[in-house]
Amino acid sequence: MAIVFLDLDGTVLDKGKPAEGIIETIALLKKNQHQPIIATGRVPHVFYGIHNTLGISDYIAANGQYIFYQNQVIYKKPIPSDVVERLVNFCMQKELDLVLETADDYVAIQKNTILVDQFSDVYHIEYPRVNPTFHRNQEILAGVFFSDEWVDDARQLFPELQFNKTSAMGYDINLKGDLKADAVRWLIDYLNYPISDVYAIGDGLNDISMLSAVENSIAMGNAHPYLKAVARFVTKDVTDGGIKHALQTFHLID
């Protein structure tokens, strides 16, 4: 039995919806006794039940900060509250847009530009409501930062965090670390699973560490060139049955 870690956007989702044929492909994978696990930058709140539609119950969320496996949360690593408070104060002082994410919410601390909603349009998620005190007494797993001008200052002021560009509008905010790869390694160790039977498929920059952490690394045809450079195999585009082609190539499905 293999474990197959699957990114969502641009990998199994096309414009926020399950790619053509992907539900049937995942059903075939499971029929062959292999285990699909989602590994995404999204927090569970903005799954909108997609995982259930796909037939995948286990997932890594928030770029590795949260693991849900066999109907329970087995790992979570929120950003320390004092770091969140400092980040909020910095963005408020500079009048910078900021979104913060918990497992069950997606909220803007402030929205001074159209970037926040444009980011939502790109990923086909909700426009966040605004609540400048939302972060208090919350377990913040991740966030989105919206300033090219101030991102270098933020990186220097918050060495505990990393700010990774995910679109023309925003940067994912996560705890410093190896992103999805940390969670993949943690889960593999937790399951005592052989790395030779682990696969990872993705398309974005936040998938580089995950693909680098496994032997069987697969980049989508529509993936970022940097991801293709570290992948063992490059499959077809998300719009052209890329997941099915990859799984067939590695003989995980017929």
Secondary structure by P-SEA (a helix, b strand, c coil): cbbbbbbcccccccccccccaaaaaaaaaaaacbbbbbbccccccccccccccccccccccccccbbbccccccccccccaaaaaaaaaaaaaabbbbbbbccccccccccccaaaaaaaaaaccccbbbbcccccccccccccccccccaaaaaaacccbbbbbccccbbbbbccccaaaaaaaaaaaaaccccccbbbbbccccaaaaaaaccbbbbcccccaaaaaaccccccccccaaaaaaaaaacccc
